[in-house]
Amino acid sequence: MLYKADPVWGTFGTIVEMAPDYTLSVSPASLNFAASGEQNTFSVTSNTDWAVSSNVSWLTVSPASGSNNGTVTVTATANAGTSQRTAMLTVSGSGVTAQTINITQDAIPTTPVTSVVLNYSNAELTVGETLQLTATVFPSNATNKTVIWSSSNPAVADVDANGKVSALSAGSATVVVMTADGSKTAVCSVTVSGSGTSLNNVRNTSFYATVINNKIRIESPDRELITIYSVKGAELYSTMKNSGSIEIPVLSLHGSVFIIKGSVSGTVKIRL
């Protein structure tokens, strides 16, 4: 069938085709993620092309672009921090106002510290000796087990960041360990006595102990059993020595003050 143009159209001027009215909206306007990481979705309602961008690296989207209506999956990686984190997704398109989606992700659940204890509550040291303190934080699954060490009198007994106490001079001091979480404390009272290098109970004046080139050199005229003890009486080393001398590497021992006992010659105290 043929249609004939109606003369009435002649009364109009130039006919212009109007551009379509583009629209873009998203729903919902915000998303929340668990600390462990998970996926959520949002919907796009549009009649044009659109693209999604994120301002953080811990979020990924799929698809990252599309046309007309669609559903976008958002994946968040696990949040290993103890604070909530936030982000923003932007959905933009040509000829439309960009839309945003606010993102929040929960922090990992925390377990607070309830107490801290030390392996020693009291200690007696001689100048030059060291003592390793160990702090145990409770509960065992506490989130933050960081501890801070201090000494009330570091000139007498100093303590390093790992709890190692060094006896520096005669006197007393209190070593304190405090938890970063909750400021829980435990203490060790330290008494330091002066060092001595004199011989004690020596039955043979030819019994000598000296330190040479990081070795303890023990000399006596007798064949005898040599035993080395800490100042607290713990046996550290034992060996049979022939007449003359023997050298024992200092690195094989632990400490700085030792009691050296000869089964024949007697006992001597030595400080490195």
Salt bridges, closest charged atoms under 4 A:
GLU219 OE2 - ARG217 NE 3.32
GLU247 OE1 - LYS215 NZ 3.94
GLU247 OE2 - ARG217 NH1 3.05
